[in-house]
């Protein structure tokens, strides 16, 4: 395969709305030692991409300034002395940036085989959310069988992944969602119960569903006013994972509850993590989630696709109230 000197990519021309995502021509990257070059077939769209577009999530030092944190495609070039992968391998990868493009160079430790039976479009939905949930729900909160996990935004990318991971590990997921349609989707993926947060109090419902005990783990992307309510909904010794702050960065909380209930509140971002950490997460996924994919325990999410050149439309669709599942950019 001849690799062109230049490629099509999507750049962020300035911080702002979806219109700042523009197709452009840039030099094709070359893989450094320890990297591979992937010809992108599909690229997932995620919340961090939106945050970067708005100017709120800068790439870490040395990362591509182009958006895009997960891809599926084919290895077309290897870094010097790289032997762990081969040209022609079909793979998925967690990118440090640059996934909205025809080619992307990725550290080999962040590359996993494309699951058998999954299309490139389906496979492109895996890395960003599963690496995040592996890092937080599995490694940090120590997800285990028999636990109850309250998942806010259960129909989104992170939420749906958390639900599926609960099913894989034998934990019970309770998902908050905004509509009956999204509730049905969350249950399809393995949620034991759903809470319609526009009309139901998630604190009361979580307590009722756990015989007054509360949730062992809470996965939250909202922040703001949810912070103190999460304390109230948590069980004694519970762990609250703050993965985003869509509802605001500031909150007034009752630290007395934190003390009396022996709670843990932890925050995390994936993109700035060092390569060794991401490689460790990849191996954890390969040993647990990839077999779950083979058995059908882990299923592809609901997917809506847009051509790479229409990345702005994809971001507009992601902001609509009726959006759920994942959005993927396709490369022809």
N, C-alpha and C positions, 0 to 999 in steps of 0.2 A: 504493500500500500504506500502510495506517495503522500507524504504529509506536506500540505501547503505551507508556504512561509507566512501567510496571513490567513486569518479566520474571522468569521462573524462572531460577535459577542454583544452582550447587552451591558451598557455602562450606565452609571448614575451621573447624570450631567451636573446636578446640583441637588442639595437636600430639598425634598419636597414631595409632592403627590406622585401618582403613577406616571404622569406625563414625563417625568424626568428620566424614566427608563427609555433609553434610545439605542437602536441597533447601530453598531459601528464596526469598523474593520481594524483589527489590532494584530500585532505579531503573534504567531502561534508559539506557545511556551515550549521550552525544552526541559525534559526531566533532569533534575540534578541527581547526584548520587543519592540513593535511597528513595528515589521517586519513580513513578511510571507516568507515562502520558496516556490519557484515556480519550478516545473518540466518543464524544457524548451522544447517546441516543435519546436520553430523557433526563430532565433535571427537575427535582422537587422544588416547590415554592413553600417557604416557611416564614413564621413570624419574625425571626431574626433578619430575614431579607427585607421585610417591611421596615423594621427598625433601622437598618442600615440605610435604606432609601430615604428615610426621614432625617438622617443625620444623627441618630441616637445610638448607633452600634458600630463603632469604627473597627475596621479590620485590625487584627494584631500585627505587630511589626513583622515585615517580611511576607505577609500574605497578599494575595492578589486583591486589588481594590474593586474588582468586578464582583457583583453579587452572585450568590449560588453556593449552597453548602452541601448539596447531595446530588449525586448523579448515578446513572447506570449507563454502561457502554462497553467498549472493547479496548483492551490494551493494545496500543499501536507502537509504542517505543518504551525502552527501558533506560533508566539511569545507568551510569557507568558501573560495571561489575554486578548489576542487579540480577539475581537468579531465582528469587522467590516466586516471581510470576513470569509468564511467557507471553510473547506477542500473540494475539488472537484470543487470549483469555477473556471471557465475558464476566464482567465484574460490576459491583456496586461500590461506591466510595463516599466517605465523609470528606468533603473538601474544606480547606481553610479559606476558601473564596474562589471565585472564578468559574463556578459551575454553570452560569448562564452563558454558555459559549459552545462552539463546535469541538473544542479540545480543552482539557484541563490537566495540569500536572498535580499529582497527589502523592504524599508520602505513602510508601508501600504498606506500612503498618495500619493504615486507615482504609485499606482495600479488602473487600470480602468477595467471595464468588457469588455471582448472580444465582439466586435459588432456582433449581430445576423446576420447570413448569410455570415459572413467573415470567411475564413479558418484561421488557426493559421499562415500560411505563409503570408497571406494578412495582418492579424492583427499585425504581427511583424514589419511592415513598419511604424506604426503610431507614437509611442511615441517620439523618438528623434526629428524628424522634426516638429511634431505638437506642442510639448512643446516649442521648440525653437521659432517657429513662433507665438505662443500664447504670449510668453514673450516679443517678440520684435515688430512684426508687429501689434499685437492687443493691448497689454497693453502699450507699450512704445510709438509707433507711432500713436496709437489711430485710427486704420483702421476704415473707415466709408463709407457708401454708397455714390456713386458719385465721389469718389476720383480716381485718376489715379496712378497706382503703376508700376514702372519699375522694373522688376525682372531679374537680371543677372543670367545666368545659369538656364534657365527656364525648362530644361529637367532633371535636377538632383533632388535629394531627397528634399533638402530645397526649391529649385526653384519651383518644382511642387507643394509642399505643400503651398507655398505662393500664387501661382496661384489659387489653390482650395479655399484657405481662402478668397481671393478677390471675387471669385464667391459667396461664402457663405454670405459675407457681402454686396454684391452689388457694389463692386468697379471694375474698369476696369484695367485688367492686361495687360501690354506690356512685352513680354518675349524676351530676347536675347538668341540666340541658335547658334550652329555652323553648322547645316546641315538642309536641307529640311525635312529629316525624323524626326529630333528632333523638328522642327517647327510644324509638323503635330501632334506630341504627345502633345506639349504644348497647341495647340489649342483644342485638344480633352479634355484636363483637364480644359479648360475654358479661356485660354488667348484670348483676343480680337484681338491682333495683335502680330506678331513676327518680330524680327529683326535678320537677318543673319549677325552676327558681323564680320565674315571674309571679307565680301564684302560691308557691309553697316555701315555708321557712326551712332552709337546709339544716339549720341547727336542730330544730325540733324533729324534723323527719329523720335525721341521722341518729339522734338519740332513740327515737321510737323504733327504728329498724335494728338497733343494737341493744335493745332492752335497757336503755338508759346509760349504757357504757360509753358510747362515743366511738369515733374512728381511731384505729391504731396509727394510721398514716393518712395525711391529707396532701393531695397534689394540687397546688394552687398556682394559677397564672394571672390572677386578678389583682391581688394586693388591695391597697386602699381600705375601704370599709370592710372588706372580707377578713382582714387580719385578725381583729379581735373576735369576730364570729367563728373563725377557725379555732381559736383557743377554746371557745365554748363547745364546739362540736367534737373536739378531740378527746380521746380516752386518757386516763391517767397513764403517764409515760409515753404519750403519743408524740409523733414526729410530723412536723409540718414542713413540706418542701415548697419553697417559694421559687418558682421557675420563671416567672415574668411578673410584670406590674401593669397590666393593661388597665386596671382601674385606678391607678395612681401610685406614686412612690412613697407617699407619706400616710401614716396611719397613727391613730391614738389607740394604744392597747393597754389592757389591764395586766400589768406585770405580776400582780398577785396571782392571777390564774396560771401564769407561766410557772411560778414557784410552787403553788399548791398542787398543781397537776403534773409537776416534773416533766414539763414539755420540752421538746427540742425544736427550734426553728432554724432552718438552714437554707441558705440561698446558693445558687450555682449558675454559672454560665459555661457553656461547652467550648465555644470557639477559641478562647484564650488558653485553653489547656495545652500543655506541652505534648509533643508527638508521642512520648513514651506512655503518657496517660491514655491518649486516644488509641494507641496500639493495644494497650491492656484491655480497654473497653471492647475493642473489636474481637479479641480472643474470647472474652466472656460471652459476647453475642454468638460467636461461632459455635461455642460449646453448648449453649442453651437454646437460643432463639432459632438458629438455623435448623436444628433437629425438630423444633416445634413447627417450623414452616413445612418441613417434609411430611409431618404427620397431619397437617391441616389444622393444628391448634392455633397457629398464627395465620390469619387470613389477610388478603389484600384489602385495603380500605376502599371506600367509595372514592372514585377519582373523576375529576374533570380535567380535560386537557386543553392546552393552547399551544400554538406554534411558538417557537422561541422568539421569533420577531414580534410576537404579540404579548410580550411580557407585561406591558403596561395594562392590557386588558385582564391578564391573569391577576394582577394585584388589585384591580378594581373589583373583580369577582370575589376575591378573598375578603374584602371589606363589607360585602353585602350581608344583611342580617340572616338571610336564608342559607348562607354558605355552611357546609359541613363536609367532613372528609378531607381529602387532599387535592391539591392542584398541581399538575405536572406540565412542564414545558417540553415539547417534543422537537427533535431535530430531524429534518428530512435528509 
